């Protein structure tokens, strides 16, 4: 096997592993959203990083787990039966186990690739940084959970829940971009693509900002107010847009405010993504890039329709689908923008000594 062929094969191996991790992170987003729709974020009031994959095994363990939940404000506001606690517990437990599986699926192959000399120091450090960010996410999730022990805190605070989701998207973006760079180190040149690159970059930023405000809409339960579209109960902007003091609190806790800015950014993002996709599809593009533009256009249209339906019907379940579709749209835009990047300047994996014996 010659050196370029060996490099290509190793690139694909590492890239496929990272694509798998991306899919698992999407599963984590799905699990977290499911817990939110169940209003069960505070059910598990314990955190055992290394033994938490073992569920309660006897009546005493279940009773102790339930007793810890009974200390939360959420329980005092809405007492539940033991049977209901068990049902909600399993959703949380499986989500946490999934997070541990992601950690193992990341750490063990990373160690093996590094041991085999298939990672440059630069790439290894990048992956270690992503892994550390994932660990910080887990620890921050525990901070969110124990916030339920504070008086009057019935759901995860927006100031904690929204950043938790936003950082998850940044981790997913870093994983996906790295995987795409390994799979396609040298993109097919697209002549005169500066305008498309700028349009995609702007679209990515707009979608990310829209998702950030969407996380605040979910955290503040703002989907339950101003259930009309395009006006907000007859108003262009909601009454009391900046009623809270200090002013910055309106961007965290004011339901009308976060919903208004989510609507506004969603509309601008829709226009940006569709106009960029149309501009791209009017050009001679490689088939894969053309397909990505088509998918992005379809996803942004579906995203806008899901958002309107969730709002008008005041349906958190549709809002959950809205969140998952937003994640798919975000990933599609990242992959699309990646196809238009400049060629790689150096290898990301496979140090030269690996090919010393290649024929």
Secondary structure, 3 states (H helix, E strand, C coil): CCHHHHHHHHHHHHHHHHHHHHHHHHHHHHHHHHHHHHCCCCCCCCCCCCCCCCCCCCHHHHHHHHHHHCCCHHHHHCCCCHHHHHHHHHHHHHHHHHHHHHHHHHHHHHHHHHHCCCECHHHHHHHHHHHHHHHHHHHHHHHHHHHHHCCCCCCCCHHHHHHHHHHHHHHHHHHHHHHHHHHCCCCCCCCCCHHHHHHHHHHHHHHHHHHHHHHHHHHHCHHHCCCCCCCECCECCCCCCCCCCCHHHHHCCCHHHHHHHHHHHHHHHHHHHHHHHHHHHCCCCCHHHHHHHHHHHHHHHHHHHHHHHHHHHCCHHHHHHHHHHHHHHHHHHHHHHHHCCCCCCCCCECCHHHHCCCC
